[in-house]
């Protein structure tokens, strides 16, 4: 019954959104014992936006917790269906709405999901979301496709000209100096790519590269998960949640949330939070 009630609410909110036009938007407030997080949701992910609004309007996020916390990565919560006792196999999902416009910068809100091995369509959880905490990245690290580089380096080290690299790789690995090993691979990236005639880079815009250097985030998740919102204020609250002591990624002292929604003018959001609405055309 709760599922069909949620579906009805989604429909009503979609109608309300259309009626609202472009003059107003929904301001989200996620309240925790550390303070409030204010956020907006993107029009480019309409199903995620309407679903989140429906759950929030019905009070179903209230008393859920941030149940997975990893410092310098993300804080995840909103397990509505687990709280309500719905069997896991019956948890609703949403179709992926992945856009190249939005990457996993600190403060971005994205939908959790199951892995590609059982979820090749990258469908999102019908309730669980995460807020990116992340860390800062320099351009070389950010733009390197590490999965391809790891495979390519083994092929490259079979060449007679790469025996010194092979020895250094083995030494660093044996001594478990993994940061130094990463730096070694990065320093050889372009040489390996040119020799093997393959692409070992990921494409980011100059503004995205600058943002990852200045703000930070979790770029390894980019273009794999649906990013559907952004924190406008309360990043200090995200920092405090991320700093919680955990056991098996669960905060020892639970961090519960209450979520409310209010409709306000977009001009007010822009003025109060300095947010600039993107051109969704």
C-alpha positions in Angstrom: 0.0 0.0 0.0 2.8 2.4 0.9 4.4 1.8 -2.5 1.2 2.7 -4.4 0.8 5.8 -2.1 4.3 6.8 -3.1 3.5 6.3 -6.8 0.4 8.6 -6.4 2.5 11.2 -4.7 5.0 11.1 -7.5 2.3 11.8 -10.0 0.9 14.7 -7.9 4.3 16.2 -7.5 5.0 16.0 -11.2 1.7 17.8 -11.8 2.7 20.4 -9.2 6.1 20.8 -10.7 4.6 21.4 -14.2 2.2 23.9 -12.7 5.0 25.6 -10.8 6.8 26.3 -14.0 10.3 27.8 -14.0 9.7 30.5 -11.4 9.8 28.3 -8.3 11.7 25.2 -7.2 11.9 22.9 -4.2 14.3 23.6 -1.4 15.3 20.5 0.5 16.3 20.6 4.2 18.0 17.5 5.7 18.1 17.9 9.5 20.6 16.0 11.6 22.0 16.3 15.1 25.0 18.0 13.5 22.8 20.7 11.9 20.9 21.3 8.6 21.9 20.5 5.0 20.1 22.6 2.4 19.9 21.3 -1.2 18.2 21.5 -4.5 17.4 18.7 -7.0 18.2 18.8 -10.7 15.5 19.1 -13.4 17.7 16.9 -15.7 16.9 13.9 -13.5 13.1 14.3 -13.3 12.3 10.8 -12.1 14.8 11.0 -9.3 13.7 14.4 -8.3 10.0 13.6 -8.2 10.6 10.3 -6.3 12.8 12.1 -3.7 10.1 14.8 -3.3 7.4 12.2 -2.9 9.2 10.3 -0.2 10.1 13.5 1.6 6.6 15.0 1.4 5.2 11.8 2.9 7.7 11.9 5.8 9.2 8.6 4.8 12.8 9.7 5.0 12.3 10.8 8.6 14.1 8.6 11.2 16.2 6.9 8.6 19.9 7.3 9.2 23.2 7.8 7.4 24.0 4.2 7.6 27.2 4.1 5.5 29.9 6.7 6.2 33.4 6.8 4.6 35.5 9.8 5.2 37.0 11.4 2.1 34.4 9.5 0.0 30.7 9.9 0.8 27.9 9.6 3.4 25.0 7.5 2.4 21.5 7.3 3.9 17.7 7.3 3.2 17.0 3.5 3.5 13.3 4.0 3.5 12.3 0.5 2.5 14.6 -1.1 5.0 13.1 1.0 7.8 9.6 0.1 6.6 10.4 -3.6 6.6 9.9 -4.2 2.9 11.7 -7.3 1.7 14.9 -6.4 -0.2 13.8 -8.2 -3.3 10.7 -5.9 -3.5 12.6 -2.6 -3.2 11.6 -0.3 -6.1 14.3 1.1 -8.4 14.6 4.0 -10.8 16.0 4.1 -14.3 19.4 5.7 -14.6 19.4 9.4 -15.5 23.2 9.9 -15.9 24.3 13.2 -17.4 27.8 14.3 -18.4 26.9 17.7 -17.0 27.2 16.6 -13.4 30.2 14.9 -11.8 30.9 13.8 -8.3 32.2 17.0 -6.8 32.0 17.5 -3.0 28.4 18.2 -2.0 26.7 16.5 -5.0 23.8 14.2 -4.2 23.6 10.9 -6.1 21.5 7.7 -6.1 23.0 4.6 -4.6 22.6 1.4 -6.7 23.6 -2.2 -6.9 26.7 -3.2 -8.9 26.9 -3.7 -12.6 27.3 -7.5 -12.3 23.6 -7.7 -11.2 22.5 -4.3 -12.4 23.9 -3.7 -15.9 21.3 -1.0 -16.6 22.7 1.0 -13.6 19.2 1.4 -12.1 19.1 3.5 -9.0 17.8 2.6 -5.5 14.3 3.9 -5.0 15.3 5.7 -1.8 18.9 5.5 -0.8 21.1 8.4 -1.7 24.6 9.6 -0.9 26.3 13.0 -0.5 29.8 13.2 -1.8 32.5 14.1 0.7 35.6 13.2 -1.4 39.1 14.7 -1.6 41.0 17.0 -3.9 42.7 15.8 -7.1 45.4 17.2 -9.4 44.8 17.1 -13.1 47.2 14.1 -13.9 45.5 11.8 -11.4 42.0 13.0 -12.2 42.3 12.5 -16.0 44.0 9.1 -15.9 41.9 6.0 -16.5 43.5 3.8 -13.9 41.7 0.6 -14.8 43.1 0.8 -18.4 46.5 2.0 -17.1 46.8 -1.0 -14.8 46.2 -3.4 -17.6 48.4 -1.5 -20.1 51.4 -1.4 -17.8 51.7 -5.2 -17.6 51.6 -5.3 -21.4 54.2 -2.5 -21.6 56.6 -4.2 -19.1 56.9 -7.2 -21.4 58.9 -5.0 -23.8 62.7 -5.2 -23.6 63.0 -1.4 -23.2 60.8 -1.4 -20.1 62.9 -3.7 -17.8 63.9 -0.9 -15.5 60.3 0.0 -15.0 59.5 -3.6 -14.3 62.2 -3.8 -11.6 61.0 -0.6 -9.9 57.4 -1.7 -10.1 58.3 -5.0 -8.4 60.3 -3.3 -5.7 57.6 -0.8 -4.8 55.0 -3.5 -4.8 57.0 -5.8 -2.6 57.7 -2.9 -0.1 54.0 -2.0 -0.2 54.7 1.6 -1.2 51.5 2.0 -3.1 51.5 5.8 -3.2 54.9 5.7 -4.8 53.7 3.0 -7.1 50.8 5.1 -8.2 53.1 8.1 -8.8 55.4 5.9 -10.9 52.5 4.7 -13.1 51.3 8.3 -13.5 54.7 9.5 -14.6 54.8 6.8 -17.3 51.2 7.2 -18.5 51.8 9.2 -21.6 54.9 7.1 -22.6 52.9 3.9 -22.2 49.9 5.3 -24.2 52.1 6.5 -27.0 54.1 3.2 -27.2 51.0 1.0 -27.2 48.9 3.4 -29.2 46.0 3.4 -26.7 44.1 6.1 -24.8 44.7 6.1 -21.1 42.9 9.3 -20.2 39.3 10.3 -19.2 37.7 13.4 -20.6 36.8 16.3 -18.3 36.1 19.9 -19.1 38.5 22.6 -17.9 35.9 23.8 -15.3 35.5 20.2 -14.0 39.3 19.8 -13.6 39.5 23.1 -11.8 36.6 22.2 -9.5 38.1 18.8 -8.6 41.4 20.6 -7.7 39.7 23.3 -5.6 36.6 21.6 -4.2 37.4 17.9 -4.4 35.1 14.9 -4.9 34.9 11.3 -5.9 35.7 11.2 -9.7 35.9 7.3 -9.9 32.1 7.3 -9.7 31.6 9.7 -12.6 29.2 8.7 -15.3 28.3 5.5 -13.5 25.8 6.8 -11.0 22.9 9.3 -11.3 23.8 12.6 -9.8 20.5 14.4 -9.1 21.1 17.2 -6.6 23.5 19.5 -4.9 24.1 20.8 -1.4 23.6 24.6 -1.2 24.7 25.0 2.4 25.7 22.7 5.2 28.9 21.2 3.8 30.3 21.6 7.3 27.5 19.2 8.4 28.6 16.7 5.8 32.1 17.0 7.1 30.9 16.3 10.7 29.0 13.2 9.5 32.0 12.0 7.5 34.2 12.4 10.7 31.9 10.1 12.8 33.6 7.0 14.3 32.3 3.9 12.5 32.2 0.2 12.7 31.8 -1.6 9.4 31.1 1.9 7.9 28.1 2.4 10.2 28.4 5.3 12.6 28.7 4.0 16.2 26.5 7.0 17.4 23.6 6.9 14.8 23.1 10.0 12.7 19.4 10.2 12.0 17.7 12.5 9.5 14.5 14.3 9.0 13.7 15.7 5.5 11.4 18.5 4.6 10.5 20.3 1.4 9.4 23.8 0.7 8.6 25.5 -2.5 10.4 28.8 -3.0 11.3 31.2 -5.8 14.3 30.4 -7.9 15.4 34.0 -7.5 15.4 33.6 -3.7 17.5 30.4 -4.0 20.0 32.2 -6.3 20.2 35.2 -4.0 20.4 33.4 -0.7 22.8 30.6 -1.7 24.6 32.0 -4.7 23.4 29.1 -6.9 23.2 29.6 -10.7 20.6 27.5 -12.4 22.1 25.7 -15.4 20.7 25.9 -18.9 18.8 22.6 -19.2 18.2 22.9 -22.9 
